[in-house]
Amino acid sequence: MKHARRVLNWAGEELVLLGSGALHWPRVNTVLVADLHLGKEAVFRARGLPIPEGPGTDTLHRLEVDLAQTGASRLVILGDLIHGPEGWTPEVRELLVEWKRRWSRTLGDPHPEAILIRGNHDRMAGDPPSSLGIQVREEGWKLGPLALHHEPVSDSADSVLMGHLHPVVRLRGPGDRMRLRCFVVGSRRIVLPAFGTFTGGAPFDPKDEDRIFAIGEGQVVEIPVRP
């Protein structure tokens, strides 16, 4: 499925919001996502909650579609690749290995660049095995003019791309209500939605300057912040 897209000119850069919840930055040939939370089902089962198995196949398939359609040679994950230490199951490891192989074959590049900005769940889960070839960076790592974070920052002088908040927007109509994942675009920061399939969301209280872009059914639609 080809995802819809919305082009923004932000902080002097052309950025593309994708209907999957990913962000494409064409000038640096990079796709960014946040909050995959792979292995979350295994973490819940290990802690006594009867959650069905599911190692994240849908999440990585959607990511594979985005990487193939954009031709990106770099992926940046803005934190929380894995939900917890129990999430590093053999199935999740093999799923990541196969995903990386397919991406390499699609690009014709044996070593596409994958970078993880270490998030709060990653600090608990531990870094990816070196065999996966995923580089780990700390909060605030700079790519071009933008600073990449997982958790919110309030005192940065940089323009920031971040995750962590899992923003959703509530839509109400006659006899109907919906909660949709969304991008939140402010003057100095963009919050990406959680990309993982098995993740929750929290309603976001926007500032007056914020623009909200809801995603659903592969579409990207701007939602008025104020009626």
N, C-alpha and C positions, 0 to 999 in steps of 0.2 A: 504494500500500500504506500503510495506517495503522500507524504505529509504536506499540508498547506504551510505557507510561510508568510511572515510579516517583516518587512525591512524597516529598520530604524536607523537614523543617524544620531548617534549618541556618543558624547565625549570625543567628538572628532573622528569616530569610527563608524563604518557601516556594519551593523549587526543584524542577524536574521533570526527571528523567533520562529521555531518550528512547531508544528502541531503535535509533535510527540512530547514536548516539554524540554527539548534540547535547544541550545543556542549555537548558531553557526557564525563564525568570525572569518569571513572569506580572506581578508588581507593576510592573515597569518595561517590560513588553511587549517583551522582548528574548530572542532566541535566541543562544546562544554555541556556537561550535565551535572546534576546534583542529586545526592541522596538516593542511591540505588538500593541500599539495605539488602543486599543479597544474603541468603541464608537466614533470613528472619524467621521463616517457618521452623527451621531446625533449632534455632535459639528458643522459640516458644515451646517446642516439644520437649527440649532438654529441661525446661523449667516447669514441666507438668501440665502444659496447656495442649489440648487435643486439636492441633492444627494439622490439616492434611499436608503431605509432602509436596514440595514444589521448589526446585533449586534456583528459579529465576530465569527460566527459558524465555518467557515472554519479554521480560525486561531487556535481556541481551539481544533478542531478535529485533526489537524496535530500535535499539542502538545500532545494530548492524545495518538496518535499513538506512538510518540517517548517515552513517559513515559512507555507505556505498553511494547514496544519492548526492552527497556533497563532495565526495572525493577527498575528504579531509585526511591528512597524513598525521595529524596530532589530535589526541583526545585528552581533555582535562576533566577530571571528576572532582567537583567541588565538595568533597567530603562524603563520608559514610558510604563507602563501597560495600562494606560488610557490616551486618547488624550487631554481631557480638562474637566472642571467641568460639562458641559452638557452631557458628555459621560457616567456619572453614571446613566444611565436609568434603570428602573425596568427590562427591558429585558436583559441588560448587567449583572446586579447583579444576576438575576436568572440563566443566562448562566454560570456564574462563580461558583455559588453554585452547579449546576448539574455537571459541569466538575469536581469539587473537590470531589463530592460524588462518581463519577465513578472511579476516580483515587484511592480513598480510598478502594473501593470494589475490584479493580483489584489487589492492593497490599495486601489486607487483613489487612490493617492498618487503624484504624479510624482517625489517625492524621498524615498523611504525611506532611513533612516540606516544606512549600513554603515561599520564602524570596524575597522581592523586594528591590533592591538598588534604592533609590529614585532618579528619573531623573527629568529633567527640566519640562516635561509635568506633572509628578506626583505632583510636587510642586504646580502647578496651579490647578490640578484636585482635590487634596486632597487625603489622605491616604485611602486605602481600608477599608470598614467596618470591625469591629473586628469579626463579625460573619463569615467572610470568612476565618479567621485563617491564613492570610498572614502577616508574620512578616516584618517590614520595617527597613532597615538599611541605613546608610549614605554612601556616596562615600568613597572608600578605605577600606571597610570591608574586613577582611582577612578570607579566607578559606584555611586551610593548608598553603602552602608557597606562594599562589597567592593572589594578591589584586584585588578586584572586584570594578569596576567603571562603571558609565554610560558615563560621558563626558571624553574627552581626558585629559591626564596628561602628562606633559613634563619633570617633575623634580622628578619623583618617582624612588626610588632605588629598588622597587619591580618589579617582573614580573606581568603584568597586563592583565586582561580580561576586555573588555569594549564594549560598543555599541555606540549609538548616531549618528554616521556618516552615517548610511545606505549605506555602500559602494556597488557600482556596477562596473562591468568591461564591457567595450565596445568591442565587437568582430565584425570584418568586414571581409566579403568574397565577391567574385564576385557577385555583384547585391544584396547583403544581409547585413543587420546590426542587431546586437542583443545587448541588455543590460541585463546582468545577475547579480543577487545578488552574493556577494562573501564574503568569509573570507579573511582577510588580516593578514598574520602571519609574525611578525617581531621578532627580537631577544629578545625584552623585553616586547612586547605587542601583543595581538591578538584582532583584531576588528571583532566582530560578525556582520553578516548582519541583517537587520531588519527582524523580524520573522512575523510580521503582514501582512495579505493579502492586506489591503488597506493602504499601505505606499509607499512613493516615494523612490527614490534612487539618490545618487550623485556619479559621477565618482570619483574614488580615485586615487590620484597621489602617486604611490608607491615610497618608497625609494629603493636604490639598494639592500638592504638586504632583502626586503620584498618578501614573496611568496604569490601568489594570487590563491585561490581555488574557482572557480566559481561553482554555483549550479543551476541546471535546470533539470526538469523532474525527480526529486528525485536523481540525480547523483551529484557527487563531482569530479571535474576535475581541475587539476593544470594548470594554464595558465602562459606561460613564461612572465616575467615582461619586459624583453627587447628582441627585435627581434634578 
